[in-house]
Amino acid sequence: MSDLQIRRYLVGTACLIVLVLVYLFQREWFYSGFYDTGASSDKVPDFDPLKFFISKYARFLINDTMALGILWSLFYEKKYMNFAFAVFLVEAIVLMPFYITGVIWFWDSLRWFLSHLHRLVVNPFFMMLLIPAFYYQKNSSAR
């Protein structure tokens, strides 16, 4: 096994471990303001919007950076990493501000939509969807 293969294996494993830790300790490490009331609450709880913003972006950055590391360890091709990074930027620049604005100002009317959007944006869902897509593309282009 080459040094690059070992490095890719170690990076992928470390990123997966960090993702699991972030999931397991999300209530202790990240501020939400919703943990006590739940997503089914009719009213936005009293919470600090700046703290909420910083916490959500921090979790997003950690999750998607780890997902990028996993994608790099699995595929290690510039075209795949460029596409994954473009998805990351769309999430960071378009979806996250939409989600955070919705939670802070429109929770009462959009709470069910925002609850599902949270799962797509804050969790590394889009990045993990790229694994089977890249695998399929890599195998279909090899034929």
Protein Blocks (a to p, Z undefined) as FASTA:
>chain_A
ZZklmmmmmmmmmmmmmmmmmmmmmmmmpcfklmmnopmbfbdcdddfklmmmmmmmmmm
mmmmmmmmmmmmmnopaklmmmmmmmmmmmmmmmmmmmmmmmmmmmmmmmmmmmmmmmmm
mpcklmmmmmmmmmmmmmmmmZZ
